């Protein structure tokens, strides 16, 4: 898979997850999970496109892990 294809796949998946989340109830744990997964995909896409460095990428992944561990609904 080419780099561009991988980037497109990640961005498409992030948008799809956000669209699913918008259709769910605002206090739904599944909504929170989809939004977190979308952010992970977006962070990976930005990292692959060299828009963010390794430290920023890891920081964003840690934020996602924190959000999963302590979800606020």
N, C-alpha and C positions, 0 to 999 in steps of 0.2 A: 504494500500500500504506500502510495507516495505521501510526502509530507503534506501537500495541499489537500489530498483526499482525507487524511487523518484530521486536519484542522477543520475541514468542512463537516466531517462526521461529528466531531466534538461540539461545534457550534450548533449544528442542527439538533443534536440530542439535548443540549442545554435549553434551547428554545422550546423543544417539545415538552420537556419536563416542566418548564415554567407555564406553558399553556395548560398542561394537566393540573398543575397546582392552582391556577386561577379558577378552574371549574369546581374546586373542592371547597368545603366549608372552611372558613377562616381559622377555626380552632381545631382543625383536624391534624393529628400527628402525621398522617400520610402526606399532607400538604407540606408540612415542615421538612419531611424527609426528601420530597421531590425538589424543593427549593435548595436544600443543601447539596443534593446530587448535581443540580444544575450549576451551582457555583463551583463545584469541584471540576466539572467538565469545562467550564469557562476558564478557570485558572490554568488547567492543563493546556488548553488551546492557546492562551496568551503566553505561556511558558514556551511552548513549541514554536510560536511565532517570534520568539525573542523580544516580546514586549515587556516581560518581567524577568528578573534574574532568579537564580535558585533560591536565594533567601526569601524573596517575596513570595515565590511559589510555595515554599515550605510553610511560611507564616499563614498563608491563606488556607492551606490544608489543615493546619493546626486549628484555625478558627472553625473550620467545618467539623472537625472532630469534637471541639468544645460544644458546638451547637447541637451535635448529635447526643452528647453526654448530658447536656443540660438544656433541653428544648424549652423555649418560652412560647406558650400558645395563648 
